[in-house]
Amino acid sequence: MVITIKEFVTGAREAEGLTVIIDVFRAFSTACYAYDRGIRRLIDVASPQEALALRNKLKQGTVIAGERDERKPEGFDMGNSPTEMITGDLAGKTLIHCTTAGTNGILSASGATEILGAGLVNAAAVASYISMVNPEKVTLVAMGYRAIESAEEDLLCARYINDLLNGREPDLRNEISALRHGSGSRFFTPANLSFSPPTDFFLCTDLNRFNFVLKAVITTAGYAEILRMDMSN
């Protein structure tokens, strides 16, 4: 198994083999919490306009969540926030998800043989799935902040999955704690409380909280169906 770590949308476009799109703050953390809260279906789209159009097509029982510049776009029901997922009414609903980095990474990985979404909250499940499939090539794509700046948390998650695949189990407690004063400090800025609350930081860094993977299936319509696949204990 050859494992490569790349970054940003460019990295997603260059990815080969089984590809893991990593967005800790906050796309795939949000997605995991949404599934945990009982959504029936999760669809990733590339733009807010596509999200609104798809909701109009699907109509009842559909919720749109996501962000542009970290904030909830006009017409969306929810932001890209794990906190909103755990406090919202999501059971049995279809969630349409649109973010700057994570969902676009999924939709950009055209050379991948299989695509997974990951954060720290399901990293070990992702590593277990990859070990089970045992592909020749694995590409771990750290999407970064707004898909243009390296993000400590995404690179940490990529290294952690790489370590697990190589039989190592590092203790991440100190590195996760350090994120609070690094890339995660924005969650503690008073001006950001309405769209990036401190609770999001702690929810996104709850290591291995979920034992399932998010598998993306790209449709002919150009969006991605994100399937929850539970791993056995």
C-alpha positions, 0 to 999 in steps of 0.5 A, spaced: 500 500 500 503 506 497 500 512 501 501 519 499 498 526 502 496 532 498 493 538 500 487 543 497 483 542 491 489 541 487 491 535 491 484 532 490 484 533 483 491 529 483 489 524 487 489 516 485 487 510 488 482 510 494 482 517 496 480 520 503 478 528 503 479 530 510 476 537 513 476 537 520 474 544 521 468 542 519 465 539 513 466 532 515 465 533 522 458 536 521 456 530 516 458 525 521 454 529 527 448 529 522 448 522 521 448 521 528 442 525 529 438 521 524 438 524 517 436 519 512 440 521 506 446 526 505 448 529 498 454 534 497 454 539 492 459 544 489 455 551 490 450 554 494 446 555 487 446 548 486 444 546 493 438 551 493 436 548 486 436 541 489 432 543 495 426 546 490 427 539 486 426 534 492 422 539 496 419 536 503 423 533 508 430 537 505 435 541 509 440 545 506 447 546 511 453 549 509 458 555 508 461 560 504 467 564 508 465 560 514 458 563 514 451 560 512 449 562 505 442 566 504 437 561 503 440 556 507 437 552 513 443 551 517 451 553 517 456 548 517 456 547 524 456 540 528 453 544 534 447 546 529 447 538 527 446 536 534 441 541 536 437 541 530 431 537 528 434 532 522 431 525 524 429 522 517 431 528 513 435 529 507 441 534 508 444 537 502 451 540 504 455 545 501 462 547 503 468 551 501 473 546 502 470 539 504 464 538 499 468 541 493 474 536 495 469 530 494 467 533 487 474 534 485 477 527 486 475 525 479 481 520 478 480 516 485 477 509 485 473 510 491 472 516 495 471 517 503 470 523 507 474 524 514 475 528 520 478 526 527 471 524 529 472 518 524 479 517 523 480 510 526 474 508 522 477 510 516 483 507 517 480 500 519 476 501 512 482 502 508 486 496 511 480 492 510 479 494 503 487 494 502 488 498 496 494 499 492 494 506 492 491 511 498 491 518 497 490 522 503 488 530 501 488 535 507 483 540 504 486 546 508 483 552 511 478 555 505 482 550 501 487 555 500 491 555 506 495 549 510 490 547 516 494 544 522 488 540 524 487 536 517 494 535 516 494 532 523 488 527 521 492 525 515 498 523 519 494 520 524 490 515 519 497 514 515 500 512 522 494 507 523 495 504 517 502 503 518 501 500 525 502 506 529 497 508 534 500 515 536 497 519 542 494 526 539 492 529 546 497 534 546 497 536 538 489 536 539 490 541 545 495 545 541 489 546 536 485 551 540 491 556 540 493 555 533 488 554 527 482 552 532 483 559 535 478 562 531 472 558 534 474 562 541 474 569 537 467 573 540 466 576 533 465 569 530 460 566 536 454 566 531 457 562 526 463 558 529 461 557 536 467 554 541 462 548 542 464 546 534 472 546 536 470 541 541 465 537 537 470 537 531 476 534 535 473 529 539 477 523 536 474 517 534 467 519 536 464 515 531 465 508 528 463 509 521 465 512 514 462 517 509 463 514 502 462 518 496 458 516 490 458 521 484 452 521 480 451 523 473 447 529 475 454 532 478 453 531 486 455 526 491 451 521 495 454 520 501 453 514 504 454 512 512 458 505 512 458 502 519 464 499 521 464 493 526 467 493 533 
